[in-house]
Amino acid sequence: MLEFPGMTADDIKVFLIEAEEQLQSLEDGLLELEQAGEDDEVIGQIFRAAHTLKGSSATLGHDKMANLTHSMESVLDLVRKSQLEVGPDLMDVLFECLDVLRVLNREVETGQESGEDITVLTGRLLDIIAFAEEGGSGCISGESEAGGSGAQSTMTVVDGGIMHGPGDVELRIAFADTCQMPSVRAYQVVDRLSVMGNIIYTRPSMELIEAGQDIGELTVAIEWDGDSPQPLVEAAMDVSDVKSALVVQVRPAGSLKGEVDAAAEASRATVASGPKESEPTGVEAGRKAGVNRGSRSATSTRATTVRVDVARLDALSNLVAELVIDRTHLAQLESKLAEKHGGDELVAGLERTSTHKGGVTTWLQEAINKARMFPIDNVFRRFPRMVRDLAQSQGKEIDFIIEGEDTELDRSVSEEIGDPLIHLIRNAVGHGIETPEERVAAGKAPKGTVRLSAFHQENYIVIEIADDGRGIDPEAVKESAIRKGLISEEAAARMSDRDAVNLIFSPGLSTSKKVDDVSGRGVGMDIVRKNIERLNGSISINTRLGEGSTFTVKLPLTLAIIRALLVAYDSRIYAIPLASVMEITRIEPSDIHTVHKREAIRLRGDVIPLLWLGEIFSKRGEERGAAEWMAADGRPEDGAAGEAQSRRMFAVITSSHEGQVGLVVDSLVGEMEIVIKSLGSFIGNIPGVSGVTILGDGRVALILDIPSLVRRVVEERNGAERG
């Protein structure tokens, strides 16, 4: 069991949040560095991420993580100083370090040691450092490492000469009483200020900050050439848990630096016992990262965000859902009372209250939904590394482009969509993109393109995965489906290219000629479809042979509340997600024909199979299906059938990627917002049902799973064709 003495559960939670952010920043920076080459700003980002991880892990007491990040930091410092070039070997080692750091971070999360040995990896990093020192113009000293433990001084010196500006500014930063890791926040403040000017000193020193010393206040002196020190104050206040940032003094340029130089010898003697409060220690931290100092005054805003446990948001969402149900019920009661007592003053007052409550509930619902929204970038950020590794393993050159990463969606949706997107992107890389040799032979550029984009469309989020690869061959898909026994040769001959391509979602089907780590097993795409449809979403394919493919995923912004069409059948109410409803048509007995042993209608030249809800949910409903409703001569029978026609039967045309089905219903109740409730583990899964909702009058309505109902009809049709 892994333990961290002196650390509370809240301390560990804060560390995990911060560590995940820094690990992702580290990964993003490494990917950008590999693609774009050496860039001072990118290198600085990577260095700062490693430095922050070193400080926070040392504070926590995770020695393995602290030692590994310290070695990475030393290597990156050489890169910053142009003493070490960025090449494939170095990038591979840094990516390996990142993978190990994620394992070590997982140790903190689970409390279980992984047994990960960092000795070999740190040894390789030390070899790189030794190589650079031998071939470089100078040696690495304690003063050249940001955050290093140089024995010569308590000051942390990081590359760069002295800036000469209008003055030196000393800031005093105080942290909130609730701040759980002040040393980490102190480092973040110094890091933020270091890109605005040269740090002259910090009090306490950076070594003590990194060691996790309990910090009440932080003093930072910085060379500043701006007209006002206000941007420095704003930059410090941008850091979480900073309570105040005050300008203590402004001195002529170089004066504070001179005092530090004069006190350097004295500070060496205080390393073992700690610095005196009256002595400024610590120093120049931070290479310029291409930031225009002074420009922050126009754009900087004070942080006004707080972290909220997702369990609290879920609880609020459930309460709002109950309010939505009550709002509907209240509106129904108000409408009935208005019909009976239209002129009554009390009824008029109830109407005003009902209208006001409805508006407030709608506003509250929208506010909670916005609070639950996350940028889809949190999902997208995991894919560049995956594409990079997969492309390297297959000898392919791929330009991976991400668009619309700021698009927001509900947290519950973002948690569920990650795995389907992984399958789709892996297929785009493995199946879609050709090798450089194949692309050149086909007259294409050797480097392929995979594009991942997201955007909003009404109340939905649309995600597209597009590639400029070989495309999907409908004939190859048909051949594989016939070989697997999924369709007959006769059915394949009648099948359109669109329907043939959609067969890739069938279980067990694969067009790959060999089995590898990416494809060939016939699993994955059927799971992708099921998972997306479970989210009340849809997936479609647009492909051109030799030009590429585009997979389009359409998902609701939230899974809690949706708009639905309420219908009645056999005195029961059912809810159909409005996204699946194409149109509604009234049907007559003469409109119904039998095709492949199933009733169907012709609508604008298309044959739409009919599905009577009684076939699934009611034995009585099955008995009063089309056969009872329609006489042999096409006229309604007397009795039950005539009664059925008098109630005007409707066909609700629903659609999924597999096709269209007309649901036969008695009547239309109306369109409204419904709150989705799970059936629960006690009831389990019911075929054709995705959940339930509570109506305003307290009745329970089943929410129909349209994709599964369409799939049922399609399978029956294919079985009839094979028979």
C-alpha positions in Angstrom: 0.0 0.0 0.0 1.4 3.3 -1.1 1.2 6.0 1.7 2.1 9.7 1.8 2.6 10.7 5.4 1.3 14.1 6.3 -1.0 14.3 3.3 -4.7 14.3 3.6 -7.2 12.9 1.1 -7.9 16.5 -0.1 -4.2 17.1 -0.6 -4.0 13.9 -2.8 -7.1 14.9 -4.7 -5.5 18.4 -5.5 -2.3 16.7 -6.5 -4.1 14.3 -8.9 -5.9 17.2 -10.6 -2.8 19.2 -11.0 -0.7 16.3 -12.1 -3.2 15.3 -14.8 -3.1 18.8 -16.2 0.7 18.9 -16.2 1.0 15.4 -17.8 -1.4 16.5 -20.5 0.5 19.7 -21.0 3.7 17.7 -21.2 2.2 15.3 -23.9 0.9 18.2 -25.9 4.2 20.0 -25.8 6.2 16.8 -26.8 3.9 16.2 -29.8 4.2 19.8 -30.9 7.9 19.7 -30.5 8.3 16.6 -32.6 6.1 18.0 -35.3 7.3 21.6 -35.5 10.9 21.2 -34.4 12.7 23.2 -31.8 10.7 26.2 -30.6 11.6 28.2 -27.5 8.0 28.6 -26.4 7.2 24.9 -26.8 10.4 23.8 -25.0 9.6 26.3 -22.2 6.1 24.7 -21.9 7.5 21.2 -21.6 10.2 22.4 -19.1 7.7 24.1 -16.9 5.3 21.1 -16.9 8.2 18.8 -15.9 9.3 21.4 -13.3 5.9 21.7 -11.8 5.5 17.9 -11.6 8.8 17.6 -9.9 7.9 20.2 -7.2 4.4 18.8 -6.5 5.5 15.2 -6.5 8.4 16.1 -4.1 5.9 17.9 -1.9 3.6 14.9 -1.9 6.5 12.5 -1.1 6.4 10.5 -4.4 10.2 10.1 -4.8 10.1 8.1 -8.1 8.1 10.7 -9.8 10.2 13.5 -8.4 13.5 11.8 -9.5 12.3 11.0 -13.0 10.9 14.5 -13.6 14.2 16.0 -12.2 16.2 14.0 -14.7 13.8 15.1 -17.5 14.1 18.7 -16.4 17.9 18.5 -16.6 17.7 17.1 -20.2 15.2 19.7 -21.2 17.4 22.5 -19.7 20.1 21.4 -22.2 17.7 21.7 -25.0 16.7 25.2 -23.9 20.3 26.2 -23.9 20.8 24.7 -27.4 23.4 22.3 -26.0 21.3 19.3 -27.1 19.4 18.9 -30.3 16.0 17.4 -30.6 16.0 14.2 -32.5 13.9 11.0 -32.8 15.9 9.1 -30.1 15.5 11.9 -27.6 11.8 12.2 -28.4 11.3 8.4 -27.9 13.0 8.6 -24.5 10.8 11.6 -23.4 7.7 9.8 -24.5 8.7 6.8 -22.5 9.2 9.0 -19.5 5.7 10.4 -20.0 4.2 6.9 -20.1 6.0 5.9 -16.9 4.9 9.2 -15.2 1.3 8.3 -16.0 1.9 4.9 -14.4 3.4 6.5 -11.3 0.5 9.0 -11.2 -1.9 6.0 -11.2 -0.1 4.7 -8.1 -1.2 7.9 -6.3 -4.8 7.4 -7.5 -5.1 3.8 -6.5 -2.8 3.7 -3.6 -1.1 0.6 -5.0 2.5 0.4 -6.0 3.0 -0.6 -9.7 6.5 -1.9 -9.3 7.6 0.4 -12.0 11.4 0.7 -12.1 12.7 4.1 -13.2 16.4 3.1 -12.9 16.9 2.2 -16.6 15.1 5.3 -17.8 16.9 7.7 -15.6 20.1 6.0 -16.6 19.4 6.7 -20.2 18.6 10.4 -19.4 21.9 10.7 -17.5 23.7 9.2 -20.5 22.1 11.9 -22.7 23.2 14.6 -20.3 26.8 13.2 -20.3 26.9 13.0 -24.1 25.8 16.6 -24.3 28.3 17.8 -21.8 31.1 16.1 -23.6 30.1 17.5 -27.0 29.0 20.9 -25.7 30.8 24.1 -25.0 30.2 24.1 -21.3 29.2 22.0 -18.4 26.0 21.8 -16.5 26.2 23.5 -13.1 23.8 23.9 -10.2 23.2 27.4 -11.3 22.1 26.5 -14.8 19.2 24.2 -13.6 15.9 25.8 -12.9 14.9 24.5 -9.6 18.2 22.6 -9.3 19.9 22.0 -6.0 23.1 23.8 -6.8 25.5 23.9 -3.8 26.9 27.4 -4.7 23.7 29.4 -3.9 20.2 29.3 -2.8 19.3 31.3 -5.9 17.7 29.5 -8.8 19.4 30.8 -12.0 17.8 30.1 -15.4 19.5 31.2 -18.5 19.3 34.8 -19.7 21.0 38.1 -19.2 19.8 41.1 -17.2 17.0 43.2 -18.5 17.4 46.9 -18.1 14.1 48.7 -17.7 12.4 51.4 -15.8 12.6 49.7 -12.5 12.7 46.7 -10.2 9.4 45.7 -8.5 8.9 43.7 -5.4 5.6 41.9 -4.9 4.2 40.3 -1.8 1.7 37.4 -2.5 -0.6 35.9 0.2 -2.5 32.7 -0.2 -5.9 31.7 0.9 -6.3 29.9 4.2 -8.0 27.1 2.4 -5.0 26.6 0.0 -4.0 23.0 0.3 -0.6 23.0 -1.5 0.8 26.5 -1.1 4.3 25.5 -2.3 2.8 24.4 -5.7 0.9 27.7 -6.0 4.0 29.6 -5.1 5.9 27.9 -7.9 3.0 28.7 -10.3 3.2 32.4 -9.4 6.9 32.5 -10.0 6.5 30.6 -13.3 3.7 33.0 -14.4 5.8 36.1 -13.6 9.0 34.7 -15.1 7.6 35.1 -18.6 7.0 38.8 -18.0 10.5 39.7 -16.7 13.6 38.4 -15.1 13.1 37.1 -11.6 15.6 38.8 -9.2 14.9 36.8 -6.1 12.1 35.0 -4.2 11.6 34.7 -0.5 11.6 31.9 0.5 14.0 30.5 -2.1 12.9 28.2 -4.9 14.8 25.3 -3.3 12.6 25.6 -0.2 9.5 26.1 -2.2 10.2 22.9 -4.2 11.0 21.1 -1.0 7.4 21.7 0.1 8.0 24.3 2.8 4.9 25.7 4.4 4.5 29.1 2.8 2.5 31.8 4.4 3.6 34.6 2.1 5.7 34.7 -1.0 7.9 37.7 -2.0 9.0 38.0 -5.6 11.3 40.7 -7.0 11.2 41.1 -10.8 12.9 43.4 -13.4 10.0 45.2 -15.0 10.1 47.6 -18.0 6.4 48.3 -18.1 4.7 51.6 -17.3 2.8 50.2 -14.4 3.3 47.2 -12.1 -0.5 46.4 -12.4 0.0 43.6 -15.0 2.3 41.9 -12.5 -0.4 42.0 -9.9 -3.0 40.7 -12.3 -0.7 37.8 -13.4 -0.2 36.7 -9.8 -3.9 37.0 -9.0 -4.6 34.7 -12.0 -3.2 31.8 -10.0 -5.7 29.8 -8.0 -5.8 30.2 -4.2 -3.9 33.6 -4.4 -5.7 35.9 -1.9 -3.8 39.1 -2.5 -0.8 40.5 -4.5 0.6 43.8 -3.3 3.4 46.0 -4.7 5.8 46.4 -1.8 8.4 48.6 -3.4 9.6 49.9 -6.8 13.3 50.6 -7.1 15.5 52.0 -9.8 16.5 49.4 -12.4 19.3 47.2 -11.2 19.3 48.2 -7.6 17.6 45.1 -6.2 19.8 42.9 -8.4 22.9 44.6 -7.0 21.8 43.9 -3.5 21.3 40.3 -4.3 24.7 40.0 -5.8 26.2 41.6 -2.8 24.4 39.1 -0.5 25.2 36.0 -2.5 28.2 35.0 -0.4 26.2 35.3 2.8 23.4 33.3 1.4 25.7 30.3 0.7 26.2 30.0 4.4 22.5 29.8 5.1 21.7 26.9 2.8 21.9 24.3 5.5 19.9 26.3 8.2 17.5 28.1 5.9 17.5 31.7 4.8 16.8 34.6 7.2 13.7 36.5 6.6 15.6 39.7 6.2 17.8 38.3 3.4 16.5 38.0 -0.2 17.4 34.7 -1.6 16.6 32.9 -4.8 16.9 34.5 -8.2 16.6 34.8 -11.9 14.0 32.2 -12.9 12.7 31.9 -16.4 13.8 32.4 -19.9 11.8 34.7 -22.0 9.1 32.7 -23.8 8.1 35.1 -26.5 5.5 36.9 -24.3 5.1 40.6 -24.7 5.6 41.9 -21.2 3.0 44.5 -20.4 0.5 43.1 -22.8 -1.3 41.2 -20.1 -3.0 44.3 -18.8 -5.4 44.4 -21.7 -6.3 40.7 -21.7 -5.8 39.4 -18.2 -8.8 38.6 -16.1 -9.0 37.5 -12.5 -9.9 33.9 -12.1 -13.5 33.4 -11.0 -13.8 29.7 -11.3 -14.1 27.0 -8.6 -13.8 23.3 -8.8 -17.0 21.4 -7.9 -17.3 17.7 -7.4 -19.2 16.1 -10.3 -21.4 14.3 -7.8 -22.8 17.6 -6.7 -23.6 18.5 -10.2 -25.3 15.2 -10.8 -27.4 15.7 -7.7 -28.4 19.2 -8.9 -29.2 17.8 -12.3 -31.5 15.2 -10.7 -33.3 17.9 -8.7 -33.8 20.0 -11.8 -35.2 17.0 -13.6 -37.8 16.6 -10.9 -38.6 20.3 -11.3 -39.1 19.8 -15.0 -41.6 17.0 -14.2 -43.5 19.1 -11.7 -43.5 22.0 -14.2 -45.3 19.8 -16.8 -47.7 18.6 -14.2 -48.5 22.1 -12.9 -49.1 23.3 -16.5 -51.5 20.5 -17.1 -53.4 21.2 -13.9 -53.5 24.9 -14.7 -54.9 24.2 -18.2 -57.7 21.9 -16.8 -58.7 24.5 -14.2 -58.7 27.2 -16.8 -61.2 25.2 -18.9 -63.6 24.8 -15.9 -63.1 28.1 -14.2 -61.8 30.4 -16.8 -62.8 33.7 -15.2 -61.8 32.9 -11.7 -59.2 35.2 -10.1 -57.5 32.4 -8.3 -57.1 30.5 -11.6 -55.6 33.6 -13.2 -53.1 33.8 -10.3 -52.2 30.2 -10.6 -51.7 30.7 -14.3 -49.3 33.6 -13.6 -47.4 31.5 -11.0 -47.2 28.5 -13.3 -45.8 30.7 -16.1 -43.3 32.2 -13.9 -42.2 28.9 -12.4 -41.9 27.5 -15.8 -39.6 30.3 -16.9 -37.4 30.0 -13.8 -37.2 26.2 -14.1 -36.2 26.6 -17.8 -33.5 29.1 -16.8 -32.3 26.9 -14.0 -32.2 23.9 -16.3 -30.1 25.8 -18.8 -27.8 27.0 -16.1 -27.2 23.5 -14.7 -26.7 22.1 -18.2 -24.0 24.8 -18.9 -22.3 24.0 -15.6 -22.1 20.4 -16.7 -20.6 21.3 -20.1 -16.9 20.5 -20.8 -14.9 21.4 -23.9 -14.5 18.3 -26.0 -10.8 19.1 -26.0 -10.7 17.0 -22.8 -11.6 14.0 -25.0 -9.7 15.0 -28.1 -6.3 15.6 -26.4 -5.7 11.9 -25.8 -5.7 11.1 -29.6 -2.6 12.9 -31.0 -0.3 10.6 -29.1 -2.3 7.5 -30.2 -2.1 8.5 -33.8 1.6 9.3 -33.6 2.4 5.9 -32.1 0.1 4.0 -34.4 1.5 5.7 -37.5 5.1 4.9 -36.5 4.3 1.3 -35.9 2.7 1.0 -39.4 5.3 3.0 -41.2 2.8 5.7 -42.2 3.1 9.5 -42.4 0.0 11.2 -41.0 -0.9 14.8 -40.4 -3.5 14.7 -37.6 -5.6 17.8 -37.5 -8.1 18.7 -34.7 -10.8 21.3 -35.2 -13.5 22.6 -32.9 -11.9 21.5 -29.7 -13.6 24.3 -27.8 -17.0 22.8 -28.6 -18.8 21.9 -25.4 -20.9 18.9 -24.5 -22.2 17.3 -21.3 -19.8 15.6 -19.0 -21.8 12.3 -19.2 -21.6 12.3 -23.0 -17.8 13.1 -22.9 -17.2 10.2 -20.6 -19.0 7.7 -22.9 -17.8 8.9 -26.4 -14.1 8.4 -25.9 -13.9 4.7 -26.6 -16.0 4.9 -29.9 -13.8 7.7 -31.1 -10.7 5.6 -30.4 -12.0 2.8 -32.6 -13.0 5.2 -35.4 -9.6 7.0 -35.4 -7.7 3.7 -35.2 -9.7 2.5 -38.2 -8.9 5.7 -40.1 -5.2 5.3 -39.5 -5.1 1.5 -39.9 -7.7 0.9 -42.7 -8.0 4.3 -44.3 -4.6 5.9 -44.7 -2.2 4.1 -47.1 1.6 3.7 -46.7 3.7 6.4 -48.3 4.6 4.1 -51.2 0.9 3.2 -51.9 0.0 6.9 -51.8 2.7 8.0 -54.2 1.8 5.2 -56.6 -1.8 6.4 -56.5 -0.7 10.0 -57.3 -1.2 11.3 -53.7 1.2 13.1 -51.3 3.1 10.6 -49.2 1.7 12.1 -46.0 -2.0 11.3 -45.3 -4.4 13.5 -43.4 -6.8 12.5 -40.6 -9.1 15.3 -39.5 -11.1 15.2 -36.2 -13.6 18.0 -35.9 -16.6 18.9 -33.7 -19.3 21.5 -34.0 -22.8 22.2 -32.7 -25.9 21.6 -34.8 -29.1 22.7 -33.0 -29.3 20.7 -29.8 -26.7 18.2 -30.9 -23.0 17.9 -31.2 -21.6 16.6 -34.5 -18.2 14.9 -34.5 -16.5 14.0 -37.9 -13.5 11.7 -38.4 -12.3 12.2 -42.0 -9.3 10.8 -43.9 -8.0 11.1 -47.4 -7.1 7.5 -47.7 -8.2 4.6 -49.8 -12.0 4.8 -49.0 -14.3 1.8 -48.4 -14.9 -0.6 -51.3 -18.6 -1.7 -51.3 -17.8 -4.8 -53.3 -15.1 -5.9 -50.8 -17.6 -5.4 -48.0 -20.2 -7.5 -49.8 -17.7 -10.3 -50.5 -16.7 -10.4 -46.8 -20.3 -10.4 -45.7 -21.2 -13.3 -48.0 -18.1 -15.2 -46.8 -19.2 -14.7 -43.2 -22.8 -15.7 -44.0 -24.2 -12.4 -43.1 -26.1 -11.9 -46.4 -26.9 -14.1 -49.4 -25.4 -13.5 -52.9 -28.9 -12.6 -54.1 -29.3 -10.0 -51.4 -25.8 -8.6 -52.1 -26.6 -8.2 -55.8 -29.7 -6.1 -55.0 -27.9 -4.1 -52.3 -27.0 -0.4 -52.9 -23.4 0.8 -52.3 -24.7 2.8 -49.2 -26.3 -0.3 -47.7 -23.2 -2.4 -48.5 -20.9 0.1 -46.7 -23.1 0.1 -43.7 -22.5 -3.7 -43.3 -19.1 -2.8 -41.7 -21.2 -2.3 -38.5 -22.2 -5.9 -38.6 -20.6 -8.2 -35.9 -17.8 -10.3 -37.1 -17.2 -8.5 -40.4 -13.8 -7.2 -41.4 -12.3 -6.4 -44.8 -8.7 -6.6 -43.5 -6.7 -9.3 -45.1 -4.6 -10.0 -42.0 -5.1 -9.8 -38.3 -2.9 -7.4 -36.3 -3.2 -5.1 -33.3 -5.5 -2.7 -35.1 -7.8 -4.7 -37.3 -8.8 -8.0 -38.8 -10.8 -9.5 -35.9 -14.2 -8.2 -37.0 -14.9 -6.5 -33.6 -15.0 -2.9 -32.9 -17.3 -1.1 -35.4 -20.4 -3.0 -34.2 -19.5 -1.9 -30.7 -19.0 1.6 -31.8 -22.5 1.7 -33.3 -24.1 0.2 -30.2 -22.3 2.6 -27.8 -23.3 5.6 -29.9 -26.9 4.5 -30.2 -27.0 3.9 -26.5 -26.3 7.6 -26.1 -29.3 8.3 -28.4 -26.9 9.2 -31.1 -26.3 8.1 -34.7 -23.4 7.4 -37.0 -23.2 7.6 -40.8 -20.6 7.1 -43.4 -19.7 9.0 -46.5 -16.9 7.4 -48.6 -15.4 7.6 -52.1 -13.1 4.8 -53.3 -9.6 6.1 -53.6 -10.5 9.5 -52.0 -11.2 8.8 -48.4 -14.0 8.4 -45.9 -15.9 10.5 -43.4 -17.6 9.1 -40.3 -20.2 11.5 -38.8 -21.3 11.0 -35.2 -24.3 12.9 -34.0 -25.0 13.1 -30.3 -27.3 14.9 -28.0 -25.7 17.6 -25.9 -27.0 16.1 -22.7 -28.3 12.6 -21.7 -30.5 13.9 -18.9 -33.3 15.8 -20.7 -34.4 15.4 -24.4 -37.3 16.4 -26.6 -39.6 13.5 -27.5 -42.8 12.8 -29.4 -45.4 11.2 -27.1 -47.7 8.6 -28.8 -50.4 6.4 -27.5 -51.0 2.7 -28.4 -53.4 0.4 -26.7 -54.1 3.0 -24.0 -50.4 3.2 -23.1 -48.1 6.2 -23.6 -44.7 5.8 -25.4 -41.9 8.4 -26.0 -40.0 8.5 -29.2 -36.8 10.6 -29.2 -37.5 13.5 -31.6 -34.1 13.1 -33.3 -35.3 9.8 -34.7 -38.6 11.1 -36.0 -38.6 11.8 -39.8 -42.3 12.5 -40.3 -45.8 11.4 -39.4 -48.4 10.1 -41.8 -51.9 8.8 -41.5 -52.5 5.4 -42.9 -55.5 3.7 -44.4 -56.1 0.0 -44.7 -55.6 0.1 -48.4 -52.1 1.7 -47.9 -50.8 -1.5 -46.4 -49.0 -4.2 -48.3 -47.1 -7.3 -47.4 -43.4 -7.4 -48.3 -41.2 -10.3 -47.0 -43.9 -11.3 -44.5 -44.1 -7.8 -43.0 -46.7 -5.1 -43.5 -45.3 -2.1 -45.3 -46.4 1.2 -46.9 -45.2 3.0 -49.9 -44.1 6.6 -49.2 -42.9 8.8 -52.1 -41.5 5.7 -53.9 -39.8 4.2 -50.9 -41.1 1.0 -49.2 -41.3 1.6 -45.4 -41.8 -1.5 -43.3 -44.4 -1.2 -40.5 -43.9 -2.2 -36.9 -46.9 -2.4 -34.5 -45.9 -1.6 -31.0 -48.2 -4.4 -29.8 -45.8 -6.9 -31.4 -43.3 -6.0 -28.7 -45.2 -4.7 -25.7 -48.7 -6.2 -25.7 -50.2 -9.6 -26.5 -53.5 -7.9 -27.1 -51.8 -5.4 -29.4 -50.4 -8.2 -31.4 -53.9 -9.7 -31.9 -55.2 -6.3 -33.2 -52.4 -5.8 -35.6 -52.7 -5.2 -39.3 -54.5 -8.6 -39.9 -57.3 -7.7 -37.7 -57.5 -4.1 -38.7 -57.7 -4.8 -42.4 -60.3 -7.1 -44.1 -59.3 -9.4 -46.9 -60.9 -7.1 -49.5 -59.1 -4.1 -48.2 -62.1 -2.8 -46.3 -62.3 -2.5 -42.6 -64.0 -5.3 -40.8 -66.9 -4.8 -38.4 -66.3 -4.7 -34.7 -62.8 -4.3 -33.4 -61.3 -3.5 -36.7 -63.8 -0.8 -37.5 -63.3 0.7 -34.1 -59.6 0.7 -34.7 -59.9 2.6 -37.9 -62.3 5.1 -36.3 -59.4 6.0 -34.0 -57.3 7.1 -37.0 -54.1 5.1 -37.0 -50.8 6.9 -37.6 -47.4 5.8 -38.8 -44.5 7.6 -37.2 -41.6 7.3 -39.7 -38.4 6.7 -37.7 -34.9 6.4 -38.9 -31.5 5.1 -38.0 -28.4 4.4 -40.1 -29.8 1.0 -41.0 -33.0 2.3 -42.5 -36.5 3.5 -41.8 -39.4 1.9 -40.0 -43.0 3.2 -39.6 -44.3 2.7 -36.0 -48.0 2.3 -36.0 -49.7 4.1 -33.2 -53.3 4.9 -32.2 -52.9 8.6 -31.6 -50.4 11.5 -31.1 -50.2 13.0 -27.6 -47.7 15.8 -28.4 -44.1 17.0 -28.2 -42.4 17.8 -24.9 -39.2 17.7 -22.9 -38.8 14.5 -21.0 -36.4 13.5 -18.2 -34.7 10.2 -19.0 -34.7 7.7 -16.1 -32.8 4.4 -16.1 -34.8 1.1 -15.8 -32.4 0.0 -13.1 -30.5 -3.2 -12.5 -33.6 -4.9 -11.0 -35.6 -4.7 -14.2 -32.6 -5.0 -16.5 -32.7 -4.4 -20.3 -35.9 -4.6 -22.2 -35.6 -5.1 -26.0 -36.8 -1.9 -27.8 -36.6 0.3 -24.6 -33.8 2.7 -23.7 -35.3 4.1 -20.5 -38.4 5.5 -19.0 -39.8 8.9 -18.1 -42.4 10.3 -15.7 -45.2 12.3 -17.2 -46.8 15.3 -15.6 -49.7 13.3 -14.4 -47.5 10.7 -12.7 -47.7 8.0 -15.3 -44.7 6.2 -16.5 -43.9 6.2 -20.3 -41.4 3.9 -22.0 -38.8 5.6 -24.1 -38.4 3.6 -27.4 -35.0 2.5 -28.6 -35.4 3.3 -32.2 -32.1 1.9 -33.5 -32.8 -1.5 -32.0 -36.4 -1.6 -33.3 -35.1 -0.7 -36.8 -32.4 -3.4 -36.5 -35.1 -5.9 -35.6 -37.0 -5.2 -38.7 -33.9 -5.3 -40.9 -32.8 -8.6 -39.5 -36.3 -10.1 -40.1 -36.1 -8.8 -43.7 -32.7 -10.3 -44.3 -33.8 -13.6 -42.8 -36.8 -13.7 -45.1 -34.6 -13.0 -48.1 -32.2 -15.8 -47.2 -35.2 -18.1 -46.6 
